[in-house]
Amino acid sequence: MDSTVQRRHLRTRVWHDSCISEEEAKRMEEFTFSRVWFITGTSTGFGYLLADEVLKRGERVIATARDVSTLSRLARQYPDRIHTLTLDVTNPKAITSIAEQAIAAFGHVDILVNNAGYGVNGAIEEVSENEFEPMFQTNIYGLIRVTRAFLPHFRQRRSGHVVNLSSIGGLIGSPGWGFYNATKFAVEGFSEALAEEVKPLGVRVTIVEPGPFRTEFLGRSGKLAKRQLPDYATTAGKAREYLKTQSGKQPGDPQKAVEAIIAAANSAKPPLHLILGRIALTRFRKKLSDWHEEIAEWESVTTGADFPENKSSAAD
């Protein structure tokens, strides 16, 4: 029996057994069959817009933020379909409890969106450990811990979708963004490995790689290294100037980005990598082209690093 027939039968049974209106039965049907999203970092940006759009479409959301008062409008507008939880992803002790509360809120979770994150700008030599280490805690360690907290639930249900927010900065390293690149490259490797591990269990993974979008990333979500060295003025210094001057001028439309994420979640064959925006796509295609040329140029050296054929050794 397909889902449409199941829904029709459920509506009829509930309507007759409970003696309620057909409209109320339909509402209960939609509630029963709507997916549940768990989204981190929903106070602003992609996280907030994604939660809002998902709720508009009749689905349910567990929205987390360090300050849930930022979600008051959504809570008032969708009281039956949103559950807000205070979560700082850098607090390992809180994550397991929050995951348990999230699953209990609606009985299950279908889609996990690891959205919380921010960037620190500065040359590798300029950024202090006190400046970059908290970013690693948020962008990668928090993402890992939240994912691991939900994996037993997804394994048990033999279904689920993990959506990890990376960046074009997770595919291409750029001057001034080295430490941010390191966190997002880590998201890429972690997510690719995870995808292979959970695929046989019916769980899907998508890595979202936006280019420049008109969010708060270059505004209050972007942080500058306090130290500034003149020798890096023409490299990392340009990225510093970009952060200072381009907030609100990025070509990417955040609303279209969240609609693309939902489209991926709706797909029977969701992408492992979802690049968003023309700038990101153009930059990555150039990297692939340059890389292909470099591989060809050095191919003999690459293949020459093996033992001669028929003289292989166990050592490597």
Secondary structure as UniProt FT lines:
FT   HELIX           3..18
FT   HELIX           22..33
FT   STRAND          36..39
FT   HELIX           45..56
FT   TURN            57..58
FT   STRAND          60..65
FT   HELIX           68..71
FT   HELIX           72..77
FT   TURN            79..81
FT   STRAND          82..86
FT   TURN            89..90
FT   HELIX           92..106
FT   STRAND          111..114
FT   STRAND          119..121
FT   TURN            124..126
FT   HELIX           129..136
FT   HELIX           137..142
FT   HELIX           143..157
FT   STRAND          160..165
FT   HELIX           168..170
FT   TURN            175..176
FT   HELIX           178..198
FT   HELIX           199..201
FT   STRAND          203..210
FT   TURN            217..221
FT   STRAND          222..224
FT   HELIX           230..232
FT   TURN            233..235
FT   HELIX           236..245
FT   TURN            247..248
FT   HELIX           254..266
FT   STRAND          273..276
FT   HELIX           278..297
FT   HELIX           299..303
FT   TURN            304..305
FT   TURN            309..310
//
